[in-house]
Amino acid sequence: MIKSMTGYGRSIYEKEGREYLIEIKSVNNRFSDINIKMPRNLNYLEEKIKKEILNSVSRGKIDVYITFNNNSDLGKNIKINTEIAKKYIQELKKLSKESEIVDNINIMDISKFPDVLNIKVEEEAEEVIEKELLTALNMAIKSFIDMRQKEGTKIKQDLENRIYKIEEKIKEISNISTGLVEEYIVKLETRIKELLKTDVIDQSRLAQEVVIYSDKCSVEEEITRLKSHMSQFLNLVNENIAIGKKLDFLIQEMNRETNTIGSKANNLGITNLVVDVKTELENIREQVQNIE
């Protein structure tokens, strides 16, 4: 199943006063690029979070936002940094003396300064938080993948419709090219008669010219390769793997064959059809850029 590289997923998970909010957003990218923004006290889980996401995603620029509110007392251990507190007191007393400000320092004021009071989470509590966070993460990933798949389904339908349109154009090109040689023979004979003012024509010389012309204007090989590429394309869009890069390569090959047909065509009808095919291929190429 095709997956779009654009997606969004969100989850909220609560347990015993602990609340996890996770958002996942992604846009197009040639490779996988995961950026995580989360509270510093959860940084030890960054690699596990990335691995969990990469189990479901192979390409895209992915931004992950994690909010964690711990209103429980799970594993919390309050530690007072005595040395830092003494430094604050020392500097405040010094300032009081130099500025002749009344020294009314109290312990509650000191406790509010940065790094004086620290909440340490015990190892057992970290394991509980990790388990709960991964539960929330998997909920967000599921929501995220569901949206990618829905977008992918729409892209698949559009791609198939455009490939079918190209097939019709290629059939028209094939039909026109088949009659080009016969048309050339009639024109060549008429032109020779006009120039030489005679109805006698060297058939062997005429045959040589026809063979040369046929070789120059024949597009059957290009059409055969185009049909093969289109068949591969339609098979790939039904595969349940990351196919974006493969489809991009096929579009390049289809463009190459179409350009060759355009350069060989000595017919306005074929030239117009080539323009139509190239327009559809460009639309497909733009869509393929959105596929994982």
C-alpha positions in Angstrom: 0.0 0.0 0.0 1.3 3.4 -1.0 2.1 5.8 1.9 2.4 9.5 1.6 5.4 11.2 3.3 3.1 13.9 4.6 1.3 13.0 7.8 0.2 13.9 11.3 -0.5 11.8 14.3 -1.4 12.6 17.9 -2.0 10.8 21.1 -2.8 11.5 24.8 -2.1 8.9 27.4 -2.8 9.3 31.1 -2.1 6.9 34.0 -2.1 7.6 37.8 -1.5 11.3 37.4 1.1 11.0 34.6 0.1 12.6 31.3 1.8 12.1 28.0 1.0 14.1 24.9 2.8 13.1 21.7 2.5 14.7 18.2 4.2 13.5 15.0 4.4 15.5 11.8 6.2 14.7 8.6 7.0 16.2 5.2 8.9 15.1 2.1 12.5 14.2 2.3 14.9 12.0 0.3 16.0 10.2 3.5 14.7 9.6 7.0 15.4 12.6 9.3 13.8 12.5 12.8 13.9 15.4 15.1 12.6 15.0 18.7 11.6 17.8 21.1 10.9 16.6 24.6 11.7 17.4 28.3 15.3 17.0 29.3 14.5 14.4 31.9 13.4 12.1 29.1 16.4 12.5 26.9 17.7 9.0 27.8 14.8 7.6 25.7 15.6 9.5 22.5 17.3 6.5 20.6 14.5 4.1 21.6 11.9 6.6 20.3 13.7 6.9 17.0 14.0 3.2 16.6 10.3 2.7 17.3 9.4 5.3 14.6 11.8 3.8 12.1 10.1 0.4 12.5 7.1 2.0 10.7 8.6 4.7 8.6 11.5 4.6 6.0 11.5 8.1 4.6 10.5 11.7 5.4 11.4 14.6 7.6 9.7 13.8 10.9 9.2 16.1 13.8 8.2 14.6 17.2 6.9 16.7 20.0 6.6 15.1 23.5 5.0 16.7 26.5 5.2 14.9 29.9 3.4 16.1 33.1 4.1 14.0 36.1 1.6 14.8 38.8 2.3 11.6 40.7 4.9 10.8 43.3 6.3 7.9 41.4 9.9 7.5 42.3 10.3 11.1 43.1 13.1 11.9 45.5 13.7 15.5 46.4 17.4 16.5 46.9 18.7 19.8 48.2 21.9 21.0 46.6 23.5 22.3 49.8 26.6 23.7 48.2 24.7 25.7 45.7 22.4 27.0 48.4 25.3 28.2 50.5 26.8 29.9 47.4 23.6 31.8 46.9 23.5 32.8 50.6 27.1 33.9 50.5 26.6 36.1 47.4 23.4 37.6 48.7 25.0 38.6 52.0 27.9 40.1 50.2 25.4 42.1 48.0 23.5 43.2 51.1 26.6 44.5 52.8 27.9 46.3 49.7 24.5 47.9 48.9 23.5 48.5 52.5 20.3 46.6 52.0 18.7 44.9 54.9 19.6 41.2 55.0 16.3 39.3 55.4 17.2 36.1 53.6 15.0 33.1 54.4 15.2 29.4 53.4 12.0 29.6 51.3 13.6 32.3 49.1 16.7 30.3 48.6 14.8 27.1 47.7 13.3 28.9 44.7 16.7 29.6 43.1 17.7 27.4 40.1 19.4 24.0 41.0 18.8 24.3 44.7 15.9 21.8 44.8 16.1 18.9 42.4 13.7 16.0 41.8 15.5 12.8 41.1 13.6 10.0 39.5 14.6 6.5 40.6 15.6 3.8 38.1 12.5 1.7 38.8 10.4 4.8 38.1 12.3 5.4 34.8 11.3 1.9 33.6 7.6 2.6 34.3 7.8 6.0 32.6 9.6 4.4 29.6 6.9 1.7 29.2 4.1 4.3 29.4 5.8 6.7 27.0 6.3 4.0 24.4 2.6 3.1 24.8 1.7 6.7 24.0 4.2 6.8 21.2 2.8 3.7 19.5 -0.7 5.2 19.7 0.6 8.4 18.0 2.5 6.3 15.4 -0.7 4.4 14.5 -2.6 7.6 14.0 0.3 9.0 12.0 0.6 5.9 9.7 -3.2 5.8 9.2 -3.1 9.3 7.8 -0.2 8.5 5.6 -2.0 5.5 4.2 -5.2 7.5 3.5 -3.2 10.1 1.7 -1.3 7.3 -0.1 -4.6 5.8 -1.3 -5.6 9.1 -2.9 -2.2 9.5 -4.6 -2.4 5.9 -5.9 -5.8 6.5 -7.6 -4.5 9.7 -9.2 -1.3 7.9 -10.4 -3.2 5.0 -11.9 -5.6 7.4 -13.7 -2.7 9.3 -15.2 -0.9 6.1 -16.4 -4.1 5.0 -18.1 -4.3 8.4 -19.9 -0.7 7.9 -21.0 -1.5 4.4 -22.3 -4.3 5.9 -24.5 -1.9 8.5 -25.9 0.7 5.9 -26.6 -1.9 3.8 -28.5 -2.7 6.9 -30.6 1.0 7.5 -31.3 1.5 3.8 -32.3 -1.5 4.0 -34.7 -0.2 7.2 -36.3 3.4 6.0 -36.7 2.2 2.8 -38.4 0.8 4.8 -41.3 3.8 7.2 -41.6 5.8 4.9 -44.0 2.9 4.4 -46.4 2.2 8.1 -46.3 5.9 8.8 -47.0 6.0 6.5 -50.0 3.0 8.2 -51.6 4.5 11.7 -51.0 8.0 10.5 -52.3 6.6 9.0 -55.5 4.5 12.1 -56.2 7.5 14.4 -55.6 9.8 12.3 -57.9 7.2 12.4 -60.7 6.9 16.2 -60.3 10.7 16.8 -60.4 11.6 14.3 -63.1 8.4 14.9 -65.1 8.0 11.1 -65.7 6.0 8.2 -64.4 8.9 5.9 -64.5 10.4 5.4 -61.0 13.5 3.4 -60.0 11.7 1.0 -57.5 15.0 -0.2 -56.0 16.1 3.3 -55.2 12.7 4.1 -53.9 12.9 1.1 -51.6 16.2 2.2 -50.2 14.8 5.6 -49.3 11.8 4.0 -47.7 14.0 1.7 -45.6 16.2 4.7 -44.4 13.1 6.7 -43.6 11.4 3.8 -41.8 14.5 3.3 -39.6 14.7 7.0 -38.7 11.0 7.5 -37.8 10.2 4.1 -36.2 9.2 4.4 -32.6 8.2 0.9 -31.9 11.1 0.1 -29.7 10.5 3.2 -27.6 6.7 2.4 -27.4 7.5 -1.2 -26.3 9.8 0.0 -23.5 7.3 2.6 -22.4 4.6 -0.1 -22.1 7.0 -2.2 -20.0 7.8 0.8 -17.7 4.1 1.5 -17.3 3.3 -2.1 -16.5 6.1 -2.1 -13.8 4.7 1.2 -12.5 1.2 -0.2 -12.0 2.6 -3.3 -10.3 4.7 -1.2 -7.9 1.8 0.9 -6.7 0.2 -2.2 -5.4 3.3 -3.3 -3.4 3.3 -3.0 0.4 6.8 -1.5 0.6 8.5 1.8 0.2 8.4 2.5 -3.5 8.9 6.2 -3.9 12.5 6.0 -5.2 11.7 3.1 -7.6 8.8 5.1 -9.1 10.9 8.1 -9.5 13.4 6.1 -11.5 10.7 4.7 -13.7 9.4 8.2 -14.4 12.8 9.3 -15.5 13.0 6.3 -17.9 9.5 7.0 -19.3 10.5 10.6 -19.9 13.6 9.5 -21.8 11.6 7.2 -24.1 9.0 9.9 -24.7 11.7 12.5 -25.6 13.1 10.0 -28.1 9.7 9.6 -29.7 9.4 13.3 -29.9 12.7 13.7 -31.6 12.0 11.0 -34.2 8.4 12.1 -34.9 8.1 13.8 -38.2 4.4 14.3 -37.7 2.4 17.1 -35.9 -0.1 14.7 -34.5 2.6 12.6 -32.7 4.3 15.8 -31.5 1.1 17.0 -29.9 0.6 13.6 -28.3 4.1 13.6 -27.0 3.5 17.0 -25.3 0.4 15.5 -23.7 2.4 12.5 -22.4 5.1 14.7 -21.0 2.6 16.8 -19.2 1.1 13.8 -17.5 4.5 12.5 -16.6 5.4 15.7 -15.0 2.2 15.6 -12.9 3.1 12.0 -11.9 6.6 13.0 -11.0 5.3 15.7 -8.7 3.0 13.2 -7.0 5.8 10.6 -6.7 7.8 13.1 -4.7 5.2 12.7 -1.9 5.5 8.9 -1.8 7.5 7.1 0.9 
